[in-house]
Amino acid sequence: MTEPYGSELAHGYGAGMDVNDMPDRARTLDIWESEILAIADLADSLDSQQWQASTPCPGWSVGDLVAHTIDIELSLTDDPRPEHEPDWALLPHASSDLDRFIEIGIDWRRGRTQAEIVTELRSVAARRRAELDTVPADEQIRSPLGRPITVERMIRMRTLDMWIHEQDIRTAIGSPGGWDSPAAIVTLQQLIEGLPKVWAKQAGAPSGSVLHVVISDVGRGVEAWVVAGDDGMGDVSPPVAEPDVTLTLSFADFELLTAGRADPESVRERVSLAGDPELGGTLLRSMTLTP
């Protein structure tokens, strides 16, 4: 399979980590741990107004996002779920079964103080690291939805989720940052890995059509090439002379679109689309990869 992207990272991204650097298990765990503690440090620094600020996640404050981080990590242990029934009439954003599952652990913590929540997050981080360090190399663990998964895959997914939520918190408090961490690059890698699905399935690109994505402000430029297949699935593609669509954008806008944090029209003037304009427009409206 052709490498989907390449380029040494510079300009402060990823602390010198190469975008093609797939860390081993121990390093993956280190990156996950550094990200959960980065959220704890950030949360610890907030005043009460910032703690209560609304985030891009409907219905959730900054404090709710920190509580969510705790709850998801604990859902991966053998601990029982809180025996708690929220007043769903007050939580209209929790409209699906999954939304309600997620909301229970957040609502259960809403009466706690900021200090109590941050202390619990640090405790959970230490506990989870100790547990994960003991999992044998060939053993799988449970994902949040109950499916078996490797430790490496699970921790990469958790790193993505937490780093995007760190960005949600920073958006809420007006304090940009976190782009220079290895967790940012682990997230970027996974979002790029999702482009075949975006192109072939979500955008419905015709069989054989090729998408070229350029993330222009990371190192010398990170490039991804994907092709739509006959079966409606996408795959990595070697570079071609005339791709059907070329999308050039910043890392920040790539994160906003793939994380579903921005209306595509709000970033349209900041991105460059070349090739088929109709297919390019469909692509922009179809890039969300996270819940």
C-alpha positions as semicolon CSV with decimal commas, in nm:
position;residue;x (nm);y (nm);z (nm)
1;M;0,000;0,000;0,000
2;T;0,137;0,343;-0,092
3;E;0,210;0,573;0,202
4;P;-0,083;0,815;0,229
5;Y;0,121;1,103;0,359
6;G;0,473;1,216;0,415
7;S;0,685;1,502;0,543
8;E;0,886;1,581;0,846
9;L;0,686;1,798;1,082
10;A;0,814;2,143;1,163
11;H;0,678;2,486;1,258
12;G;0,610;2,372;1,614
13;Y;0,387;2,077;1,530
14;G;0,432;1,747;1,706
15;A;0,752;1,833;1,894
16;G;0,958;1,714;1,595
17;M;0,754;1,394;1,548
18;D;0,736;1,279;1,186
19;V;0,387;1,229;1,047
20;N;0,491;0,884;0,928
21;D;0,624;0,792;1,273
22;M;0,390;0,527;1,412
23;P;0,502;0,501;1,776
24;D;0,538;0,166;1,946
25;R;0,310;0,057;2,226
26;A;0,508;0,216;2,511
27;R;0,539;0,547;2,326
28;T;0,168;0,536;2,234
29;L;0,083;0,501;2,601
30;D;0,318;0,787;2,689
31;I;0,146;1,012;2,435
32;W;-0,200;0,917;2,564
33;E;-0,091;0,983;2,923
34;S;0,064;1,319;2,832
35;E;-0,261;1,425;2,666
36;I;-0,489;1,331;2,956
37;L;-0,255;1,517;3,192
38;A;-0,246;1,815;2,956
39;I;-0,624;1,837;2,993
40;A;-0,589;1,812;3,371
41;D;-0,327;2,089;3,377
42;L;-0,539;2,310;3,153
43;A;-0,851;2,247;3,362
44;D;-0,659;2,323;3,681
45;S;-0,563;2,665;3,546
46;L;-0,917;2,786;3,470
47;D;-1,124;3,032;3,668
48;S;-1,487;2,957;3,751
49;Q;-1,619;3,146;3,450
50;Q;-1,396;2,953;3,212
51;W;-1,491;2,624;3,381
52;Q;-1,856;2,696;3,309
53;A;-1,803;2,827;2,954
54;S;-2,000;2,663;2,673
55;T;-1,800;2,447;2,432
56;P;-1,859;2,351;2,067
57;C;-2,017;2,027;2,198
58;P;-2,392;2,098;2,233
59;G;-2,507;2,116;2,592
60;W;-2,160;2,073;2,741
61;S;-1,954;2,317;2,943
62;V;-1,578;2,298;2,984
63;G;-1,633;2,115;3,313
64;D;-1,862;1,868;3,137
65;L;-1,588;1,784;2,888
66;V;-1,343;1,712;3,168
67;A;-1,606;1,492;3,337
68;H;-1,664;1,317;3,002
69;T;-1,293;1,234;2,979
70;I;-1,308;1,070;3,321
71;D;-1,626;0,880;3,242
72;I;-1,504;0,735;2,912
73;E;-1,180;0,613;3,070
74;L;-1,374;0,451;3,354
75;S;-1,612;0,288;3,105
76;L;-1,310;0,090;2,985
77;T;-1,258;-0,062;3,329
78;D;-1,466;-0,311;3,523
79;D;-1,618;-0,038;3,737
80;P;-2,000;-0,032;3,733
81;R;-2,169;0,259;3,559
82;P;-2,320;0,524;3,790
83;E;-2,671;0,441;3,900
84;H;-2,810;0,772;3,792
85;E;-3,107;0,884;3,583
86;P;-3,070;1,242;3,456
87;D;-3,368;1,468;3,401
88;W;-3,371;1,417;3,026
89;A;-3,614;1,705;2,976
90;L;-3,329;1,937;3,078
91;L;-3,084;1,769;2,837
92;P;-3,238;1,791;2,488
93;H;-2,895;1,748;2,325
94;A;-2,891;1,386;2,452
95;S;-3,135;1,253;2,194
96;S;-2,996;0,910;2,098
97;D;-2,922;0,599;2,305
98;L;-2,548;0,664;2,267
99;D;-2,590;1,028;2,368
100;R;-2,775;0,921;2,681
101;F;-2,518;0,657;2,769
102;I;-2,247;0,923;2,748
103;E;-2,451;1,183;2,936
104;I;-2,509;0,973;3,248
105;G;-2,151;0,994;3,374
106;I;-2,133;1,365;3,298
107;D;-2,460;1,456;3,468
108;W;-2,370;1,242;3,770
109;R;-2,066;1,467;3,824
110;R;-2,235;1,803;3,765
111;G;-2,271;1,876;4,137
112;R;-1,900;1,833;4,205
113;T;-1,647;2,112;4,232
114;Q;-1,382;2,191;3,974
115;A;-1,109;2,077;4,215
116;E;-1,284;1,745;4,276
117;I;-1,323;1,678;3,903
118;V;-0,961;1,762;3,822
119;T;-0,837;1,548;4,111
120;E;-1,047;1,257;3,988
121;L;-0,910;1,297;3,634
122;R;-0,551;1,277;3,759
123;S;-0,635;0,972;3,970
124;V;-0,804;0,797;3,677
125;A;-0,507;0,874;3,451
126;A;-0,266;0,710;3,698
127;R;-0,492;0,411;3,748
128;R;-0,549;0,354;3,378
129;R;-0,179;0,380;3,294
130;A;-0,097;0,122;3,560
131;E;-0,369;-0,111;3,427
132;L;-0,271;-0,075;3,063
133;D;0,095;-0,136;3,136
134;T;0,003;-0,486;3,257
135;V;-0,197;-0,594;2,951
136;P;-0,003;-0,867;2,763
137;A;0,115;-0,772;2,415
138;D;-0,112;-1,022;2,240
139;E;-0,424;-0,950;2,447
140;Q;-0,712;-0,730;2,339
141;I;-0,915;-0,497;2,559
142;R;-1,270;-0,364;2,545
143;S;-1,358;-0,056;2,343
144;P;-1,615;0,196;2,475
145;L;-1,880;0,016;2,268
146;G;-1,779;-0,323;2,404
147;R;-1,590;-0,460;2,103
148;P;-1,246;-0,622;2,149
149;I;-0,961;-0,403;2,030
150;T;-0,582;-0,386;2,064
151;V;-0,433;-0,161;2,329
152;E;-0,251;0,039;2,063
153;R;-0,566;0,104;1,859
154;M;-0,773;0,188;2,164
155;I;-0,518;0,431;2,303
156;R;-0,473;0,602;1,966
157;M;-0,851;0,650;1,947
158;R;-0,862;0,785;2,301
159;T;-0,576;1,023;2,223
160;L;-0,768;1,158;1,923
161;D;-1,085;1,204;2,127
162;M;-0,906;1,381;2,410
163;W;-0,696;1,606;2,188
164;I;-1,003;1,720;1,995
165;H;-1,177;1,789;2,326
166;E;-0,872;1,986;2,439
167;Q;-0,928;2,200;2,130
168;D;-1,297;2,232;2,226
169;I;-1,193;2,360;2,569
170;R;-0,942;2,601;2,419
171;T;-1,205;2,731;2,178
172;A;-1,445;2,787;2,468
173;I;-1,193;2,987;2,671
174;G;-1,026;3,163;2,376
175;S;-0,682;3,015;2,442
176;P;-0,529;2,845;2,134
177;G;-0,264;2,581;2,198
178;G;-0,181;2,214;2,201
179;W;-0,068;2,206;1,839
180;D;0,292;2,129;1,931
181;S;0,223;1,799;2,106
182;P;0,274;1,443;1,981
183;A;-0,096;1,390;2,057
184;A;-0,176;1,644;1,785
185;I;0,016;1,436;1,533
186;V;-0,137;1,105;1,648
187;T;-0,473;1,275;1,590
188;L;-0,368;1,407;1,249
189;Q;-0,254;1,060;1,144
190;Q;-0,592;0,909;1,229
191;L;-0,790;1,185;1,059
192;I;-0,585;1,133;0,744
193;E;-0,650;0,758;0,769
194;G;-1,021;0,841;0,755
195;L;-1,000;1,019;0,419
196;P;-1,074;0,709;0,206
197;K;-1,406;0,677;0,389
198;V;-1,476;1,049;0,349
199;W;-1,406;1,043;-0,024
200;A;-1,568;0,718;-0,136
201;K;-1,851;0,669;0,111
202;Q;-1,946;1,004;0,257
203;A;-1,883;1,222;-0,048
204;G;-1,992;0,943;-0,284
205;A;-1,703;1,004;-0,526
206;P;-1,727;0,806;-0,854
207;S;-1,525;0,488;-0,888
208;G;-1,168;0,562;-0,990
209;S;-1,178;0,928;-0,891
210;V;-0,879;1,056;-0,695
211;L;-0,865;1,307;-0,410
212;H;-0,548;1,496;-0,323
213;V;-0,539;1,669;0,018
214;V;-0,258;1,906;0,111
215;I;-0,223;2,025;0,471
216;S;-0,009;2,321;0,388
217;D;0,123;2,448;0,720
218;V;0,273;2,129;0,864
219;G;0,641;2,098;0,784
220;R;0,701;2,103;0,410
221;G;0,337;2,012;0,355
222;V;0,158;1,687;0,438
223;E;-0,011;1,527;0,139
224;A;-0,270;1,249;0,116
225;W;-0,391;1,073;-0,198
226;V;-0,703;0,852;-0,197
227;V;-0,909;0,680;-0,464
228;A;-1,272;0,563;-0,472
229;G;-1,319;0,195;-0,556
230;D;-1,584;0,000;-0,747
231;D;-1,733;-0,125;-0,420
232;G;-1,797;0,224;-0,281
233;M;-1,495;0,192;-0,055
234;G;-1,188;0,411;-0,065
235;D;-0,819;0,332;-0,053
236;V;-0,483;0,503;-0,053
237;S;-0,369;0,604;-0,402
238;P;-0,032;0,680;-0,555
239;P;-0,001;1,040;-0,675
240;V;-0,158;1,115;-1,013
241;A;-0,099;1,402;-1,253
242;E;-0,458;1,529;-1,251
243;P;-0,657;1,440;-0,940
244;D;-1,031;1,494;-0,960
245;V;-1,022;1,723;-0,656
246;T;-0,733;1,887;-0,474
247;L;-0,810;2,036;-0,133
248;T;-0,546;2,257;0,027
249;L;-0,601;2,379;0,382
250;S;-0,442;2,435;0,722
251;F;-0,413;2,176;0,997
252;A;-0,659;2,383;1,204
253;D;-0,924;2,386;0,932
254;F;-0,866;2,017;0,860
255;E;-0,933;1,944;1,227
256;L;-1,243;2,166;1,232
257;L;-1,392;1,992;0,928
258;T;-1,306;1,632;1,014
259;A;-1,414;1,679;1,377
260;G;-1,741;1,839;1,265
261;R;-1,664;2,158;1,454
262;A;-1,727;2,402;1,169
263;D;-1,989;2,472;0,907
264;P;-1,805;2,409;0,577
265;E;-1,920;2,748;0,450
266;S;-1,746;2,918;0,742
267;V;-1,406;2,792;0,625
268;R;-1,471;2,804;0,250
269;E;-1,277;3,126;0,198
270;R;-0,974;2,990;0,382
271;V;-0,937;2,667;0,183
272;S;-0,842;2,609;-0,180
273;L;-1,036;2,368;-0,402
274;A;-0,916;2,270;-0,748
275;G;-1,068;2,028;-0,998
276;D;-1,435;1,932;-1,011
277;P;-1,613;2,216;-0,823
278;E;-1,933;2,021;-0,756
279;L;-1,749;1,718;-0,619
280;G;-1,522;1,948;-0,421
281;G;-1,820;2,117;-0,260
282;T;-1,970;1,780;-0,173
283;L;-1,639;1,678;-0,019
284;L;-1,633;1,982;0,211
285;R;-1,984;1,902;0,331
286;S;-1,891;1,536;0,396
287;M;-1,569;1,550;0,594
288;T;-1,690;1,482;0,948
289;L;-1,527;1,170;1,094
290;T;-1,592;1,200;1,468
291;P;-1,921;1,174;1,660
